[in-house]
Amino acid sequence: MMDIIMLNGGHIKKDDRGFLGPETEGGNNDKTIDLIKKYLDDYEAEVVIVDQDNGIPFEKIGSMYPNATLFYSHHTNAFRGVGKGTEVFYGYGRTLAQNIATRTAAILESVTRGDDKGAKDNAKEGFLSVIKQAQKAGVKYQLLGEIGFHDNPKEARLMVERRQEIADAIADEIVKYLKLKKREKQVEKPKLDAAQQWAVDNGIAADRNWEGPI
C-alpha cells in the first residue's frame, strides 16, 4: 500500500501574527508546504494538502484517508522578538520530530547557541488540537513544526531566504524516516513524423528512437 502523507500550512494566508518583513505567517507556511510537496512528489507516496485556504478540508481527512501514514503541519513561532530556535511537537514519531528540529535549526543558524528545542511530546507539552485531530483520524505519525521565530529579525529573514533549504530538509527527513522510494521516470519515445510512422506500420523499420527522417 502506498504511503499517504498529509501536509498542512498552519493558519490562513492573511494571518500576519507579527511576522517581520514582507510575509505573513500563514503565507510563509503555505509556501513552505508547497515546496515540501514538490520534493515528496518525486517519491512513491500520495501527498495531499490539508488546510483552510485550499486542498482537502481538515475535518474530512479521517473519512477520506482512514489509513494515512503521516500528518505534518508547518508553523513558525513568536515570543516578544527574543525567541529563537525550532521545536517539533509530535503525537507519535519522536525520532522524526527530533531530526526535523535539528536540521532546520542548523539552517536558521540557531544550534550554535543551543537553541534547538528539539522534539516535544504533545501529550505533555503542546496539547495542540491539530495533532489530536490527526490522531483521532487514525493517522500513524502526527507532527507540528514550529520552525523558527517570525518576530525575531534574523530568523524571520532566514526562514524566507532559506525557505527552499528548510523545505528540502523537512522533506528529506520524511523520505528517510518512511523509507520512501523514488518514482521511476517514464521515458517518452520521440514522436514519429508521418514517414517514420508509415515505415513502422508497414514493417519497413522497427519502432525505435529515430535520429532523423528516413
Salt bridges, closest charged atoms under 4 A:
ASP15 OD2 - HIS11 ND1 3.92
GLU23 OE2 - LYS31 NZ 2.83
GLU23 OE2 - ARG163 NH2 2.84
GLU25 OE2 - HIS11 NE2 3.82
GLU25 OE1 - ARG17 NE 2.85
ASP41 OD2 - LYS37 NZ 3.00
GLU87 OE1 - LYS120 NZ 2.87
GLU109 OE1 - LYS154 NZ 3.24
GLU109 OE2 - ARG162 NH2 2.96
GLU125 OE1 - LYS120 NZ 3.93
GLU161 OE1 - ARG157 NH1 3.13
ASP172 OD2 - ARG103 NH1 3.01
ASP172 OD2 - LYS176 NZ 3.52
GLU173 OE2 - ARG103 NH1 2.63
GLU173 OE2 - LYS176 NZ 3.33
ASP207 OD2 - LYS189 NZ 3.65
